[in-house]
Amino acid sequence: MLFDGLALGLQKEDSKVVQLLGALAVHRSFVAFSIGSKLVETIQSMAIVMGFLTLFFVVSPLGLIVGIVITSTNETGNLSKDLASAILQGIATGTFMYVTFFEVLFKEFPGTRDLRKTVALVVGFVVIAAVKFLDNIRGADKIEVRD
């Protein structure tokens, strides 16, 4: 969750911040429900469960603050700021990809060959890729060309 906040804090455009915030809000609501359910099932003490959930909800804003601090310098072309931003974005992206492929998808396909799951996975990736592609085309239409 630290990297969720970090990815949000490193955004420079307002539209990207709003878009990512919406996606993170939906994602975090499902993750919070899942984590809360698992904690209540496995831990008997409600105080410990609340402590873990508090930690869960505090970590993401910490990442957001770190990202904002890094991108808030007014200097343009600052090599150290750009390098720190690139490294942290790379770590955040790598973490998201690791969790997606080795935690989520690995558990969904435990040695079985379920055609429905495979088709759903491919369709999901294609739909997201198409939405991003169409969004980029729509954004390219707004670029003004001056003679």
Summary of the structure (lengths in Angstrom):
residues: 147
radius of gyration: 19.2
end to end distance: 46.5
largest distance: 70.0
contacts: 347
relative contact order: 0.11
helix: 81%
strand: 0%
